[in-house]
């Protein structure tokens, strides 16, 4: 099998440099590596210019975007370019995801042994500070009113492989034919839920498999819930857009009202907060199908 690689980066030059070095060391060589540079301002552009000129066992492509279009737009751009290149499978990952050097080899071996299976995507296990991070691999659980995204429990990672419904863009290979069938990433989500929505579409046309033996190190700090920042808006808005697009009106409205009335209760119990205001704006924007980068909640906005 031929596997290509797509990485999206923004202002994490050191992380990117480390990640690119790991792909050079892979025991199974990818066909190509595409880096989408989301208008970084930390020297990434200059670094990539030098990196591209260095000899390698795979083809190198760098796309320097004129503006930051978010992870969603970045992965859309990278996957769109990958459709024109020669690989049946496309690996997607962030710039701070570090696959162990045999990850592509293990995934390729699994694909070779399961050529006749209807597979949309194969992902690995995400390791955060030495432990499996179950938040990246989930299944959908529906009731009459609710749609839950349930993480696959850690004990299932002891098996050779398991099926799931939702993956993150941290260490997943997507079948090119399935990608053409379901379409590219929702580019106007900006950040958050682009991978959730995309993987859900892919799950409808084939199996999504996780190989626990294919490990990707992704050491990130958990966000402090007391901090209100720009990202929270996109998490709420895009979650609701996802529900609205793929599930019933009843389920969408139930979650909409559940979240909305929580903000009302919080307003009654204490002074109105910017966090509650942000949630209400996100809900309203999902109702009106507003996407893209918000005029207020741009990268860097925060209120503590």
Order of alpha helices (4+ residues) and beta strands (2+ residues): beta-alpha-beta-alpha-beta-alpha-beta-beta-alpha-beta-beta-beta-beta-beta-beta-beta-alpha-alpha-beta-beta-alpha-alpha-alpha-beta
